């Protein structure tokens, strides 16, 4: 579902004309959105999400069902009750009754971002911004690789579990080595599958760090080509 956003590119150009040599306001807005985590921002201003990332919407009355979803990283938020949504900037602007530009200034101060608003960017700040952008790209690439590994591994674990379950209701007279292993390790397979499907991010990362154990188990049970385990 697309998330509606309050701060559009067309409005930014009308809000502010940057100084010559200053970081463009569109870049300032992008930096704020990319640097800040939506849940951290919500907590800073007194809104505590549940484990699923939902909280009671502060923007419409009588929300008792926690209908506002906070998305990971810089993906923003969306309320399924009042259909509002947007970025961290939109959230703070609505929450504190500020204009988008004032919300950016408030976030820049409250989170010590050090972004050069209404002044020239120093060479050191430019280098730091370029390095930060490179780090964000690397983190995003690593996260995408991790998510692909997690999805593939869940599918393989579920295939192992299904195979063992089918064996339990069929003849056990002539089990192959793979089938016998699938039966013995069914509880372990289910445990890893549940962690990767429903566990916290920390639990999922812990499985990923020790992924050799999971991948070797799947490779021994499933008659398929071994998975690549050299995810960055």
Number of C-alpha atoms within 10 A of each C-alpha: 4 7 15 15 16 17 17 10 11 8 11 16 13 8 12 13 12 16 13 10 11 15 20 21 22 14 11 18 22 13 19 21 21 19 15 20 19 25 22 15 18 18 11 12 11 8 15 15 18 12 8 10 16 20 21 21 22 15 15 12 10 9 15 9 11 17 17 24 22 25 17 12 16 20 17 25 25 25 22 13 16 14 12 19 21 19 27 28 30 22 26 21 21 15 14 12 11 16 16 21 19 15 22 25 19 17 21 18 12 11 14 9 14 9 21 17 18 16 13 15 17 13 9 9 15 12 12 12 15 12 12 15 15 12 12 14 12 13 13 13 13 14 14 12 13 17 12 12 18 20 12 12 22 19 13 22 26 18 16 26 22 14 17 23 14 11 16 10 8 8 9 11 6 8 12 10 10 17 19 15 16 25 20 12 17 18 13 15 23 16 13 20 22 15 17 21 14 11 13 13 11 9 14 19 16 13 17 20 10 10 17 15 12 18 19 14 18 23 17 16 24 18 9 10 7 12 15 9 12 7 11 10
